[in-house]
Amino acid sequence: MALVLVGINHNTANIALREKVAFPPEIVSDALKQVRGLDAVDEVVIVSTCNRTEIYLEFKVADENSAAGTGPTENRALRDRQQIVVNWLAEFHQMSTADLAQCSYFFGDADVVCHLMKVCCGLDSMVLGEPQILGQIKSAYAMSRDLNVVGSTLGHAFQEAFSIAKEVRTDTAIGENPVSVAYAAVTLAERIFSSLSSLHVLLIGAGRTIELVTRHLVDKGASEIVVANRTLANALELAGKFDAHGVLLSEIPEQLVTADIVVSCTNSQLPLLGKGAVEHALKQRKHKPMLLIDLAVPRDIEAEVGEIADAYLYSVDDISGVIDDSVKSRAEAAAQAESIIERGVAEYLRQVRSLNAVTTLRAFRDQADSIRDKELQRAIRALEKGDPADSVLESLARAITNKLIHSPSVQMKKASAEGRDDLLQLTQELYQLDRDDEP
């Protein structure tokens, strides 16, 4: 096993840098193929959300006995693998490797699996225990599987992480309170406006996050909601679930005039809402204040909008204070989740070691079968020549026994001469030589 993770998240980089290394859906396929083509890369999964970009890899290794579960090592091989990925990431996004190195984190082998489990459980999210991340990671894994760039090694790690996440959701209270980025956005709006029932809300996008925002808005009493999306059918479908209105992105300028709250979350690589459009809308609104919440990475709303006197712009990073206040009740559940993850990593490593044993056992059996077949053919030829059957069987048994124990005998003598008593003790345990023969 030679697992490597290179990542950047909300703890290591601000939104300005995270949006530079993000992978929108339309470019993930090409990126996966490029990474798969890197030297010695065997499997790859790219996870890209508003709070993180992580590249999970499995490298081919010449030594199949590579240590598993020892954590991020400082050996040359791991550093080389990390550098390969960082260099590619910098080139792909046209950034300097120095900028990436300052905000990146790296894990190897067992620590990759542990981190993946924490991410799937929401323990590494800006919102502790938030549920959306699991679906996002499952989608990322499915993309790699469909492109045949993920196999048994990474596949096993991801399936175990999904299983642990399900156990954490079932056995702890990590997801009991409605805390998410979408919930935090609506909570922020509620703090700024005493009531949402009389306000006009413009939502840009029609994905899962915007759907959650809409649900929370309706729960808080909002009724005048417009959903704007690049595809009208998607806007109408989401709007229909909440008795809202659906429009195209091209209608945003006229919708801004009446919008008291704007929440945006799309996969666009370029801003959808600029300073000029907001200034024009505010002028028509006679400078009635407007709250804008941008949950997208890369950002949907130009940062310069925040410079406008009557526009109050918040990015996904700005709502962390709201989130911090809401997740305190999840601390105990998080501790329980950590315990489940620790057990999950231990079980994963046990399974990996078992798989390694299967390879050795197969080779051992193949060797024994080869010895048996050769001696059996020799015995058949002896019988065909007319040799006595009892003599042939005795020779057959003796020959098989001698050849099976020859190599172990040589190695045990060598180990004894070198003072390697541990190997002798292991042989006794392996062949159960220390127990009395049963009658």
Secondary structure by P-SEA (a helix, b strand, c coil): cbbbbbbcccccccaaaaaaaccccccaaaaaaaaaaccccccbbbbbcccbbbbbbbbbbccccccccccccccaaaaaaaaaaaaaaaaaacccaaaaaacbbbbcaaaaaaaaaaaaaccccccccccaaaaaaaaaaaaaaaacccccaaaaaaaaaaaaaaaaacccccccccccaaaaaaaaaaaaccccccbbbbbccccaaaaaaaaaaaaacccbbbbbcccaaaaaaaaaaccbbbbcccaaaaaaacccbbbbbcccccccccaaaaaaaaaaacccbbbbbbccccccccccccccccbbbbccccaaaaaaaccccaaaaaaaaaaaaaaaaaaaaaaaaaaaaaaaaaaaaaaaaaaaaaaaaaaaaaaaacccaaaaaaaaaaaaaaaaaaaaaaaaaaaaaacaaaaaaaaaaaacccccccc
